Structures are given as C-alpha cells and as structure tokens.
C-alpha cells in the first residue's frame, strides 16, 4: 500500500517466541503495510529458523533488552525508507488486526500512535488482564497523565506506530535498553510537543504469551517516577539529556 502518504514497515519484535510467531504473522492484515520484517533480540530458540520458513525478512543483533530491540527496529525501519514503523510483539498478544487503523491514525498527522487497551475501561479484565497489572496500569497512568499533561488513556502499551519525524526529533539514543524505553519515548514526545494519538486495541492474556515479570514490573514503576522527575526538571529549564529535542 505504498503511496504518497509514506512507506510503512511492520516490525515483528521477537525474543524467544518462535512457536508463537506463525500465528502472529498470519494475523497481520494482507496489504496493510509495504514491508514486514522481523527484528530479533538474539533469541536462543528457533525464532529465526521459523521466521525464514515463513518467508519473513530477518534482522538480528546482540542481546540488548526490550528497549534496545525497539530502538534497533526504528533505526532499521528508517534505513529501509519507512515514514511509519509499526512495532508488533512476536507473541501475538496485541491484536495485529489493529495495524491498518493505527497507520491511518499516524497518516492523519500523529507523530506517535499508541494502541490503548483502556478505551473501554473494563475490556482488559474481560480479556484476562490480572487485577494487579490492571490496577497498577490505571494508577500509574493517572499520575503520568497529570505530570505530563497528556490526554492519553494508558502509557504502558506495547503496540505503537513510530514515525520518522518522532525518531528524528527525540533523543532516541538517550533512552533505556530495557522496558523503561516504552514510557520514556512517550514522555519525550510530549516534551518535544509532538502529536500523540491513540487507537483501541485488544490484548489476549488467556492464550500463551510473553510478559514482564512482577519483580521487573515493580522496578519499572519506580523507574517511571524517576523519568517524571527528570521531565519536571527539564520543564523548569535544567539541561536533561533524555529531554533534548533535535528539531522543532
């Protein structure tokens, strides 16, 4: 679907999810993107073998962590000429059918598009989200919404569309290689006055999937508070590398 509105690349992010990859790939709506690639964070299972059997274009790199893998995917998408990079988790937990809607939102002029599980506040519970994650997400998002001043229903989704403009504006190289990256780049987008959009997305917690552990979730929560503190310091005029805008 390459056209005057810009090339799109869907990146399947993978780390030891080879047995789930086929189902994810087959659920991406045909013709919804110009190119589909897999970016692998040095999996130790058969992810790359299965991807090649499916005919997916593959890229791999030394193990970095979730954030490092996403940053690699954004840079690879830009190298391939993309204006829009759709990041989709390889385990298929986030519904791939949302890809066309997310791209349409980006093409309306949004620099970062988030797939929100909380458009319907009760839907995550119906989809099987554990109560602990549900309440933590609502609580953290409320605090972050207040501090950042962004009308975003949730800040911790793993389904996004990144644009070339976003990648060339924020300090991408200053972000975390771990899960914190996902929150940091939203805060960066807000700081640089980039336009953030949302679409509704379903997330399946009942089928097999990969997920951040509870101990890592707790660490992540405290890390987001540190990011908020840095954001406030940047807003009052202190120089913070994470919040440096390369262009207006």
C-alpha positions in Angstrom: 0.0 0.0 0.0 2.9 2.4 -0.7 1.6 5.8 -1.7 2.2 9.5 -1.4 1.5 9.3 2.3 4.7 7.4 3.0 6.1 3.9 3.2 5.2 1.7 6.1 7.2 -1.1 7.7 5.7 -3.5 10.2 8.4 -4.8 12.6 7.7 -8.0 14.4 9.7 -7.8 17.7 10.9 -11.1 18.8 12.7 -12.7 21.7 12.3 -16.5 22.2 8.8 -16.6 20.8 9.4 -18.8 17.8 6.5 -21.2 18.5 4.1 -18.2 18.5 5.5 -16.4 15.5 3.5 -18.1 12.8 0.1 -17.2 14.3 1.2 -13.6 14.8 2.5 -13.2 11.2 -0.6 -14.8 9.6 -2.9 -12.4 11.5 -1.3 -9.2 10.1 -4.0 -7.9 7.5 -2.7 -8.6 4.0 -1.7 -5.4 2.2 -1.8 -3.3 5.3 1.9 -2.4 5.2 4.5 -2.1 2.5 7.0 -4.4 4.2 7.1 -6.8 7.1 10.4 -7.6 8.8 11.4 -9.4 12.0 13.9 -7.8 14.4 15.2 -10.4 16.9 17.0 -9.7 20.2 19.4 -12.6 19.9 16.9 -15.4 20.7 18.2 -18.7 21.8 15.2 -20.7 20.4 14.2 -21.4 16.8 12.7 -18.0 16.1 14.9 -17.1 13.2 14.5 -20.6 11.6 10.7 -20.3 11.8 10.7 -16.8 10.5 12.8 -17.8 7.5 10.4 -20.8 6.9 7.5 -18.2 6.9 9.4 -16.1 4.4 9.9 -13.2 6.8 12.8 -10.8 6.2 15.0 -11.2 9.3 17.4 -8.9 11.2 19.2 -9.8 14.5 21.7 -8.2 16.8 23.4 -8.8 20.1 21.1 -9.1 23.1 20.1 -5.7 24.5 16.7 -5.9 26.0 13.2 -4.8 25.0 14.1 -1.1 24.6 17.3 -1.9 22.7 15.3 -4.1 20.3 12.7 -1.4 19.7 15.4 1.2 19.0 17.1 -1.2 16.6 13.7 -1.7 14.9 13.1 2.0 14.5 16.6 2.6 13.0 16.2 -0.4 10.7 12.8 0.9 9.6 14.3 4.3 8.8 17.2 2.6 6.8 14.5 0.8 4.7 12.9 4.2 3.9 9.9 4.0 6.2 8.0 7.0 7.3 5.9 4.8 9.6 7.3 1.9 11.7 4.6 -0.4 13.3 6.0 -2.3 16.2 4.2 -5.6 16.8 5.1 -8.1 19.6 6.0 -11.5 18.1 3.9 -13.4 20.7 0.7 -12.1 19.1 -0.7 -10.8 22.4 -1.6 -7.5 20.8 -4.2 -7.9 18.1 -2.4 -7.5 14.7 -5.8 -6.5 13.1 -5.2 -3.1 14.6 -2.4 -2.3 12.2 -4.5 -0.6 9.4 -6.3 1.6 12.0 -3.0 2.6 13.7 -1.4 3.6 10.4 -4.4 5.6 9.4 -4.1 7.5 12.7 -0.4 8.2 12.0 -1.2 9.4 8.5 -3.6 11.9 10.0 -0.6 13.7 11.4 0.1 11.9 14.7 3.8 11.5 15.3 3.3 8.6 17.8 0.3 6.3 17.8 -0.4 4.1 20.9 -2.7 1.1 20.9 -4.7 1.6 24.1 -6.3 -1.3 26.0 -8.3 1.1 28.1 -10.7 2.8 25.7 -13.2 0.6 27.4 -12.1 0.6 31.0 -13.3 -2.9 31.7 -12.1 -4.6 28.5 -8.7 -5.5 29.8 -10.3 -7.5 32.6 -12.6 -9.3 30.1 -9.5 -10.1 28.1 -7.9 -11.7 31.1 -5.5 -9.0 32.4 -4.6 -9.8 36.0 -6.1 -7.4 38.6 -2.6 -6.5 39.9 -1.5 -5.3 36.4 -4.9 -3.7 35.8 -4.8 -1.5 38.9 -1.2 -0.7 38.6 -1.7 0.5 35.0 -4.6 2.7 35.9 -2.8 4.2 38.9 0.5 4.8 37.1 -1.2 6.2 34.0 -3.3 8.6 36.2 -0.1 10.0 37.8 1.7 10.2 34.5 -1.2 11.9 32.7 -1.2 14.6 35.4 2.5 15.2 35.4 3.0 15.1 31.6 -0.3 16.8 30.8 -1.0 14.3 28.0 -4.6 13.2 27.4 -3.5 9.5 27.0 -5.7 6.7 28.4 -2.6 4.5 29.1 1.1 4.9 28.9 2.3 1.2 29.1 1.1 -0.4 25.9 3.5 -2.4 23.7 1.7 -1.6 20.4 2.9 1.6 18.7 3.5 3.3 15.4 6.7 5.4 15.4 7.2 8.0 12.7 10.3 9.3 11.0 9.6 12.7 12.5 9.5 11.3 16.0 12.7 9.4 15.6 14.5 12.4 14.1 13.2 14.7 16.9 13.6 13.0 20.3 16.9 11.9 21.9 16.4 8.3 21.0 20.0 7.3 21.9 19.5 8.5 25.5 16.6 6.1 26.1 16.8 2.9 28.1 17.6 -0.5 26.6 15.1 -2.1 29.0 11.3 -1.9 29.3 11.5 1.7 30.5 12.1 2.8 26.9 8.3 2.4 26.3 7.4 5.1 28.8 10.5 7.4 28.1 9.7 7.9 24.5 6.1 8.9 25.3 7.5 11.5 27.7 10.0 12.7 25.1 7.3 13.1 22.5 5.2 15.2 25.0 8.2 17.3 25.9 9.0 18.0 22.2 5.4 18.9 21.6 4.9 16.1 19.1 1.3 14.9 18.4 0.3 11.7 20.1 -2.7 9.7 19.0 -4.5 6.5 20.3 -6.5 3.7 18.9 -8.3 1.0 20.8 -6.6 -2.4 20.8 -7.4 -5.8 22.3 -4.8 -7.8 24.2 -5.2 -11.5 24.8 -4.0 -12.6 28.2 -5.7 -16.0 28.1 -3.6 -17.5 25.3 0.1 -18.2 25.7 2.2 -15.1 25.6 5.3 -13.5 27.0 5.2 -10.8 29.6 7.3 -8.7 32.0 7.7 -10.4 35.4 6.2 -8.9 38.6 9.6 -8.0 40.1 10.6 -6.3 36.9 7.2 -4.5 36.8 7.9 -3.1 40.3 11.3 -1.9 39.3 9.8 -0.4 36.1 7.2 1.5 38.1 9.8 3.2 40.2 11.8 4.0 37.1 8.9 5.8 35.6 8.8 8.1 38.6 12.5 9.0 38.0 11.6 9.8 34.4 8.8 12.0 35.6 11.2 13.8 37.9 13.7 14.4 35.0 10.8 15.7 32.9 9.9 18.2 35.5 13.5 19.3 35.8 13.7 19.8 32.1 10.5 21.8 32.1 11.9 24.2 34.6 14.9 24.8 32.4 17.6 22.4 33.6 19.5 20.5 30.9 18.5 16.9 30.8 19.9 14.7 28.0 16.8 12.5 27.9 14.7 15.5 27.1 16.6 17.1 24.3 14.7 18.0 21.1 16.7 17.8 17.9 14.2 19.8 15.9 11.1 21.8 16.5 
